[in-house]
Amino acid sequence: MYSDPYLHDPYLQERTAPNDSWLHRAATALALTAASVLIGLTAGTALAADHAATPAARAWTPASLRTALAALPPGEAERGRVVNQQLFCASCHGDTGVAPTQNWPHLAGQKAAYTAKMLLDYQSRLRAENHGAALMHDIAVMMTPQQIADVSAFYAVQPAPRDDGTPRPVAAQGVSAEQLVRKGDPARLLTPCASCHGVKGQGGKLEASALAGQNPLYFTRTLLNYQNGTRTNDAVRGMSAFAKKLSRSEIDALATYYADLPAGSSASKK
């Protein structure tokens, strides 16, 4: 069902070897989570049944997204820390939101609204671009609105990753990520990344995610998924339209720029 559109991509395939244990790690976490539900450690089985019978979700509008996020209860970070362990989120995203493998995003320092939106998108299958999204759906449908709010709050108060050690892609010479971030490209009607995601990659309103310190492999795959239409959960297709105008070298340059941003690199000193 999920074919890999990057089968012949040297950077992505080098970093995602066929024998990588990430799917095994995630599947094990899912099995343990399901077992914990059965023995009463977590709630949400009724919610899972409801979602299983729910038709595919409609795409967000800015208004419907605001309404959905406002309907969530207030989140509490300490409860979210428990959810991160209890639902085995930590097995893929780390104890503090720093993913232990290159195949999952770092969530430390991520905006609570963005994390909550992603979990809602996984619940409804609005995000269903690959095997990872399928596994996240099976986790998300077991979560209550309170658990979504709490784990989102937990990740939001963690410091953004610094010097995570993930290999950076090598962009072609002459490609300026900082130009794209701060000024965009008026000739191609490309708005500056900073206009939505912040000058320091701290994120913006609603679904404008924090990008500082993000795993560059995940960042690259994300933009390529938007570019080729594999991922379509962005409201009003803003990211999809942006990504389609980028070259691969520009995507690689942006991935490195944001991965290094909080670590005191040259990008963050300018």
C-alpha positions, 0 to 999 in steps of 0.5 A: 500500500505504501511504496517508497518514492525515494527508493533510489535517493542516495541520501534518504536510502543511505540513512534508512537502511532496509534492515533498520529497526525503526518499524520493529521498534514502532510495531513493538511499541504499538503492541505494548500500547494495545496491551496496556489498554486491555489491562486498563493502564490507558483509556480510549478504546471506545474512542478507537472504535468510534474512529474506526467507523468514521469516514475520511476527514475533510481537509482543514480550513483555518476556521475549522482548525482553530475550532478543533484546537480550541475544543481540546482541554488545557494540557498539563506537561507533567501528565504529558510526560506520563503519557509519553511513557505510558503510550510508548511515544518515547520508544520512537520520539525519545524520553524528552522528545528527541528521537533516538533514530533518524526516521522519526521527528524530534518533538522537543520544543514543538508547538503544542498546537502543531503536535495536537493537530498532527495527532488529530490528523493521524486519528482521522487519517488525514495524514496517511503518507507512509507506514509511519503514519499508519502506525501513528494512526493506530496509536492516535485513535487510542488517545483521549482529547486530554491525552493529546493536550497533555502530551502536546504540552509536554513536548512544548516545554522541552528544549529544542534539540541541540547537536543531535548528531544526525548526518546533514545532506549536502546542498549544491554550492550557491544555494542560500537557505538563509535567503529562502528563510529570511527573504524568500524568492519574489521571482517565484512567489516564494514567501520567506519561511520565517514569515510562518515559522519564525526567524529562529525557527520557533514556529508560528500560528496554528499549524506553522511548526517549530523547525529549529533543531529538527532531524534533517532526514525527517525534514527532507522527507517531509518537504519531498512528501509535500512536493510530490503530493504524498502528504496533503494534510496542510490547511489550504495547501500552503506547504504543498504549494511552497514545496513544489517550487523548491529544488532538491538542493534548496530542500537539502540546504533548508534541512541543514539550516534548521537542523543547525539553527539552535546549536550556535552555528553560523546560521544562528549567528547572522 
